[in-house]
Amino acid sequence: MTTDVSFDVVVVGAGPVGLACGLEVQRRGLSVCVVDKGALVNSIIGYPTNMEFFSTPELLEIGGYPMTTLHYKPLREDALDYYRRVAFTEKLPLRLFERVTGLEGEQENYTLLTDKGRIRTRYVIVATGFYDVPNYLRVPGENQPHVTHYYKEPYAHADQDVVIIGGKNSAAKAALQLLRAGARPTMVVRGDEISQSVKYWIRPDLINRIKEGRIGCHFNSTVARITETTVELNTPDGPHTLPAQHVYALTGYHPDFTFLATLGITCEADAAQTPTHHAETLETNRPGLYLAGTVCGGLNTSRWFIENGRYHAQLIAARLAGEAAPQLPEVLQPVQLS
């Protein structure tokens, strides 16, 4: 166990938005520490190999540092290198692989509890995102070792039957990569088509491969059970069984509501289970405890991204330093979901 240390601000979460919070706070003369239960930008480490971001470099930048890349849109590896260099250049105090377990006290006199010690702080910013908690299918067999909710790369699946559950961007890209790496992919989609939200350069490619029969697809279908070698479906034509040596359940992710509750953050009684916070200040129901980034949207995980969530850092840091809040650019307002 480490001994007690003290900072003006502790940021929980060392992803892009958490790092942006840390550097914006530090630049205003406040002492800060960034804590994460995993590695630096742990979620991006978990992204697929050579994954291409949908945004251009300037929309992913933090702290005014340019993101250089040979590609029009950065790859996962570009981002990993970029955020590490920013954190090291700013000399942000980092406490990685340290899990937060609780929060005692009140504003100006908080104590953050971790599995390695206690951190005294005046304010806390939670920027934990949502990628660590999958949306489980809750069907028999989901916990088997050949079933995963995270896709990395296709190469281990050559000459294998692979079932992909889901019909949005992650599932679409996985199915196409698996096909081109020699696998036999089949998609299971709850709706009646590939989601309209799939990026415009990916969706036609996928639809054409499905029409050709090179990628199997069962629409309006759900999973009933997963065995060691099959996936059993409920389809409009009745039960159907697919062969499967591996299953990717790419059904999305959500914030860790249990962790938020551990910190004393309540949620609204809406469909998104939105964590309680003031829209203009980002302060939660617990004074001195703030939210930043995707976690603010609850189950609406498409409401905030790095592109607009990074401005939360400026809003919160300005408030803590007693400055006027900067105006969020209109192009980066949160996505309004119907």
C-alpha positions as CSV (number, residue, x, y, z in Angstrom):
1,M,0.0,0.0,0.0
2,T,1.2,3.5,-0.8
3,T,1.1,6.3,1.7
4,D,-1.4,9.1,1.4
5,V,-0.6,11.8,-1.2
6,S,-2.5,15.0,-2.0
7,F,-3.5,16.8,-5.2
8,D,-5.9,19.6,-6.0
9,V,-7.6,17.4,-8.6
10,V,-7.6,13.7,-9.3
11,V,-8.8,12.5,-12.7
12,V,-10.1,8.9,-12.9
13,G,-9.5,7.5,-16.3
14,A,-6.4,7.8,-18.5
15,G,-8.0,7.8,-21.8
16,P,-7.9,10.8,-24.3
17,V,-10.5,12.8,-22.4
18,G,-9.0,12.0,-19.0
19,L,-5.6,13.1,-20.2
20,A,-7.1,16.3,-21.7
21,C,-8.6,17.0,-18.3
22,G,-5.3,16.4,-16.6
23,L,-3.3,18.7,-18.8
24,E,-5.9,21.5,-18.8
25,V,-6.0,21.5,-15.0
26,Q,-2.3,21.4,-14.7
27,R,-1.8,24.3,-17.1
28,R,-4.0,26.4,-14.7
29,G,-1.6,25.9,-11.9
30,L,-3.5,23.2,-10.0
31,S,-1.8,20.0,-9.0
32,V,-3.3,16.9,-10.6
33,C,-3.0,13.1,-10.8
34,V,-4.5,10.8,-13.4
35,V,-5.5,7.3,-12.1
36,D,-6.5,4.3,-14.2
37,K,-7.2,0.7,-13.4
38,G,-5.4,-0.3,-16.6
39,A,-2.8,1.0,-19.0
40,L,-2.4,4.4,-20.5
41,V,-5.3,4.9,-23.0
42,N,-6.3,1.3,-22.1
43,S,-9.4,1.3,-24.3
44,I,-7.5,2.2,-27.4
45,I,-5.1,-0.7,-26.6
46,G,-8.1,-2.9,-26.8
47,Y,-9.2,-1.6,-30.2
48,P,-8.7,-3.9,-33.3
49,T,-5.2,-4.0,-34.7
50,N,-4.7,-1.1,-37.3
51,M,-8.2,0.1,-36.6
52,E,-8.9,3.3,-38.5
53,F,-10.6,6.2,-36.6
54,F,-13.6,7.7,-38.3
55,S,-12.2,11.2,-37.5
56,T,-9.4,13.2,-39.0
57,P,-6.4,13.9,-36.8
58,E,-7.3,17.4,-35.8
59,L,-10.5,16.2,-34.2
60,L,-8.6,13.8,-31.9
61,E,-5.9,16.3,-30.8
62,I,-5.7,17.4,-27.1
63,G,-3.8,20.3,-25.6
64,G,-2.9,21.9,-28.9
65,Y,-0.5,19.2,-29.9
66,P,-0.7,18.2,-33.5
67,M,-1.3,14.5,-34.3
68,T,0.9,13.5,-37.2
69,T,0.1,10.5,-39.3
70,L,0.7,9.2,-42.8
71,H,-3.0,8.5,-43.2
72,Y,-6.0,10.7,-43.9
73,K,-7.6,9.2,-40.8
74,P,-5.4,8.0,-37.9
75,L,-4.9,4.4,-37.0
76,R,-5.1,2.9,-33.6
77,E,-1.3,2.8,-33.4
78,D,-1.0,6.5,-34.4
79,A,-3.3,7.4,-31.5
80,L,-1.4,5.2,-29.0
81,D,1.8,6.9,-29.8
82,Y,0.3,10.3,-29.9
83,Y,-1.5,10.2,-26.5
84,R,1.6,8.7,-24.8
85,R,3.8,11.5,-26.2
86,V,1.3,14.2,-25.0
87,A,1.1,12.7,-21.5
88,F,4.9,12.4,-21.2
89,T,5.6,15.9,-22.7
90,E,3.2,17.5,-20.2
91,K,4.7,15.4,-17.4
92,L,1.3,14.4,-16.1
93,P,1.5,12.4,-12.9
94,L,0.1,9.0,-13.7
95,R,-0.9,6.1,-11.4
96,L,-1.7,3.2,-13.8
97,F,-2.9,-0.2,-13.0
98,E,-4.5,1.2,-9.8
99,R,-8.2,0.5,-9.3
100,V,-10.4,3.1,-7.5
101,T,-12.6,1.5,-4.9
102,G,-14.4,4.4,-3.2
103,L,-14.6,8.1,-2.4
104,E,-14.9,9.5,1.1
105,G,-15.4,13.1,2.3
106,E,-16.7,16.1,0.5
107,Q,-15.6,18.9,-1.9
108,E,-12.3,20.4,-0.9
109,N,-11.7,17.4,1.4
110,Y,-12.1,14.2,-0.6
111,T,-10.2,11.0,-0.1
112,L,-10.1,8.7,-3.1
113,L,-9.6,5.1,-2.1
114,T,-7.7,2.7,-4.4
115,D,-6.4,-0.8,-4.2
116,K,-2.9,0.7,-3.6
117,G,-3.6,3.5,-1.1
118,R,-5.4,6.7,-0.5
119,I,-5.3,10.0,-2.4
120,R,-6.4,13.2,-0.8
121,T,-7.9,15.8,-3.2
122,R,-10.1,18.8,-3.5
123,Y,-11.9,17.7,-6.6
124,V,-12.4,14.6,-8.7
125,I,-13.1,14.3,-12.4
126,V,-14.4,10.9,-13.7
127,A,-13.6,10.2,-17.4
128,T,-14.0,6.5,-17.5
129,G,-15.7,6.1,-20.8
130,F,-17.7,2.9,-21.5
131,Y,-15.6,0.4,-23.4
132,D,-14.9,-1.9,-20.4
133,V,-18.4,-3.2,-19.9
134,P,-20.0,-5.1,-22.8
135,N,-23.7,-5.3,-23.4
136,Y,-24.1,-9.0,-22.6
137,L,-26.6,-11.2,-24.5
138,R,-27.5,-13.1,-21.3
139,V,-27.9,-16.4,-23.1
140,P,-26.7,-19.9,-22.1
141,G,-23.1,-20.5,-23.3
142,E,-22.1,-16.8,-23.5
143,N,-19.3,-17.3,-20.9
144,Q,-17.4,-19.9,-22.9
145,P,-13.8,-19.2,-23.9
146,H,-14.5,-19.1,-27.7
147,V,-17.0,-16.3,-27.2
148,T,-15.7,-12.7,-26.9
149,H,-17.1,-9.2,-26.9
150,Y,-13.9,-7.7,-28.2
151,Y,-12.6,-8.1,-31.8
152,K,-8.8,-7.7,-32.3
153,E,-7.8,-9.2,-35.7
154,P,-9.0,-12.0,-38.1
155,Y,-5.8,-14.0,-38.7
156,A,-6.4,-16.8,-36.2
157,H,-9.7,-17.7,-37.9
158,A,-8.6,-18.8,-41.4
159,D,-10.8,-21.8,-42.5
160,Q,-13.0,-21.4,-39.5
161,D,-16.7,-20.8,-39.1
162,V,-17.1,-17.5,-37.2
163,V,-20.4,-16.0,-36.0
164,I,-20.6,-12.2,-35.5
165,I,-23.5,-10.9,-33.5
166,G,-24.4,-7.3,-34.2
167,G,-25.0,-5.1,-37.2
168,K,-23.2,-1.8,-36.6
169,N,-19.7,-0.6,-37.4
170,S,-17.6,-3.0,-35.3
171,A,-19.5,-6.0,-36.5
172,A,-19.4,-4.8,-40.1
173,K,-15.7,-4.3,-40.1
174,A,-15.0,-7.6,-38.4
175,A,-17.1,-9.5,-40.9
176,L,-15.3,-8.0,-43.8
177,Q,-11.8,-8.5,-42.3
178,L,-12.7,-12.1,-41.4
179,L,-13.8,-12.8,-44.9
180,R,-10.6,-11.5,-46.4
181,A,-8.5,-13.4,-44.0
182,G,-10.0,-16.7,-45.1
183,A,-12.7,-17.3,-42.5
184,R,-16.3,-18.2,-43.1
185,P,-18.2,-15.3,-41.4
186,T,-21.9,-15.3,-40.6
187,M,-23.7,-12.3,-39.1
188,V,-26.7,-12.3,-36.7
189,V,-28.6,-9.0,-36.8
190,R,-31.5,-8.2,-34.6
191,G,-33.0,-5.7,-37.1
192,D,-34.1,-6.1,-40.6
193,E,-31.0,-4.5,-42.2
194,I,-27.4,-3.5,-41.6
195,S,-27.6,-0.4,-39.5
196,Q,-27.8,2.9,-41.4
197,S,-25.2,4.2,-38.9
198,V,-22.5,2.0,-40.4
199,K,-20.0,4.3,-42.2
200,Y,-20.8,5.1,-45.8
201,W,-17.7,3.5,-47.2
202,I,-18.2,0.2,-45.2
203,R,-21.9,-0.4,-45.5
204,P,-22.1,-0.9,-49.3
205,D,-19.1,-3.3,-49.3
206,L,-20.7,-5.4,-46.6
207,I,-24.2,-5.4,-48.2
208,N,-22.6,-6.6,-51.5
209,R,-20.7,-9.3,-49.9
210,I,-23.9,-10.5,-48.2
211,K,-25.7,-10.5,-51.5
212,E,-22.9,-12.5,-53.1
213,G,-23.3,-15.0,-50.3
214,R,-19.7,-14.7,-49.2
215,I,-20.8,-13.4,-45.8
216,G,-23.8,-15.1,-44.3
217,C,-26.4,-13.0,-42.6
218,H,-29.6,-13.7,-40.6
219,F,-31.8,-10.6,-40.1
220,N,-34.6,-10.2,-37.5
221,S,-32.8,-12.9,-35.5
222,T,-31.6,-13.4,-32.0
223,V,-29.3,-15.9,-30.2
224,A,-31.0,-18.5,-28.1
225,R,-28.0,-20.5,-27.0
226,I,-24.3,-20.9,-27.7
227,T,-22.6,-24.4,-27.5
228,E,-19.0,-25.4,-28.0
229,T,-19.5,-25.8,-31.7
230,T,-22.8,-24.0,-32.7
231,V,-24.9,-20.9,-32.2
232,E,-28.6,-21.6,-32.0
233,L,-30.9,-18.8,-33.3
234,N,-34.5,-17.7,-33.2
235,T,-35.3,-16.5,-36.7
236,P,-38.5,-15.5,-38.5
237,D,-38.5,-19.0,-40.1
238,G,-38.1,-20.7,-36.8
239,P,-35.0,-22.2,-34.9
240,H,-31.8,-22.3,-36.9
241,T,-28.3,-23.6,-35.9
242,L,-25.0,-22.2,-37.2
243,P,-21.6,-23.9,-37.0
244,A,-19.2,-21.8,-35.0
245,Q,-15.6,-22.3,-33.9
246,H,-15.6,-18.7,-32.6
247,V,-18.2,-16.2,-31.7
248,Y,-17.9,-12.4,-31.6
249,A,-20.7,-10.8,-29.7
250,L,-20.2,-7.2,-30.8
251,T,-23.3,-5.8,-29.3
252,G,-21.9,-2.6,-27.8
253,Y,-20.8,-1.4,-24.4
254,H,-22.0,0.8,-21.6
255,P,-20.5,2.8,-18.6
256,D,-19.8,1.0,-15.4
257,F,-22.8,2.1,-13.4
258,T,-21.8,0.1,-10.4
259,F,-18.5,2.0,-10.2
260,L,-20.3,5.3,-10.6
261,A,-22.6,4.3,-7.7
262,T,-19.5,3.4,-5.6
263,L,-18.5,7.1,-6.0
264,G,-21.9,8.3,-4.9
265,I,-23.1,9.3,-8.4
266,T,-26.8,8.8,-9.0
267,C,-28.5,8.3,-12.4
268,E,-31.6,9.9,-13.9
269,A,-34.8,7.9,-14.4
270,D,-34.5,8.0,-18.2
271,A,-33.9,5.4,-20.8
272,A,-30.2,6.2,-21.0
273,Q,-29.7,6.0,-17.2
274,T,-27.9,9.2,-17.6
275,P,-25.5,9.9,-14.7
276,T,-26.7,12.9,-12.8
277,H,-24.8,16.0,-13.7
278,H,-25.3,19.7,-14.6
279,A,-25.2,20.1,-18.3
280,E,-23.3,23.4,-18.2
281,T,-20.8,22.6,-15.4
282,L,-20.6,18.8,-15.6
283,E,-20.7,18.7,-11.8
284,T,-22.6,15.6,-10.5
285,N,-25.0,15.3,-7.6
286,R,-22.0,15.2,-5.4
287,P,-20.4,18.7,-5.2
288,G,-16.8,18.8,-6.4
289,L,-17.2,15.5,-8.4
290,Y,-17.4,16.0,-12.2
291,L,-18.0,13.9,-15.2
292,A,-16.2,14.2,-18.6
293,G,-16.5,12.5,-21.9
294,T,-18.6,9.6,-23.0
295,V,-19.6,8.6,-19.5
296,C,-21.9,11.7,-19.4
297,G,-24.3,10.1,-21.9
298,G,-25.0,6.9,-20.0
299,L,-26.4,4.3,-22.4
300,N,-26.3,6.9,-25.1
301,T,-22.7,6.1,-25.9
302,S,-22.9,7.9,-29.3
303,R,-23.6,11.2,-27.6
304,W,-20.1,12.2,-26.7
305,F,-16.8,11.2,-28.4
306,I,-13.1,12.2,-28.1
307,E,-14.0,14.9,-30.6
308,N,-16.5,16.8,-28.4
309,G,-15.7,15.2,-25.1
310,R,-12.2,16.7,-25.0
311,Y,-13.8,20.1,-24.5
312,H,-15.2,19.0,-21.2
313,A,-11.6,19.3,-20.0
314,Q,-11.6,23.0,-20.8
315,L,-15.0,23.6,-19.2
316,I,-14.1,21.8,-15.9
317,A,-10.6,23.2,-15.6
318,A,-11.8,26.7,-16.2
319,R,-14.5,26.3,-13.5
320,L,-12.0,24.9,-11.0
321,A,-9.6,27.7,-11.7
322,G,-12.3,30.4,-11.3
323,E,-12.2,31.3,-15.0
324,A,-15.1,32.0,-17.4
325,A,-16.2,28.9,-19.1
326,P,-15.1,28.6,-22.8
327,Q,-17.9,28.3,-25.4
328,L,-18.2,24.8,-26.8
329,P,-18.0,25.0,-30.7
330,E,-21.3,24.4,-32.3
331,V,-19.9,21.7,-34.5
332,L,-18.9,19.8,-31.4
333,Q,-22.2,19.9,-29.5
334,P,-23.4,16.5,-28.4
335,V,-25.2,14.3,-30.9
336,Q,-28.9,14.5,-30.4
337,L,-30.5,11.1,-30.4
338,S,-34.0,10.4,-31.3
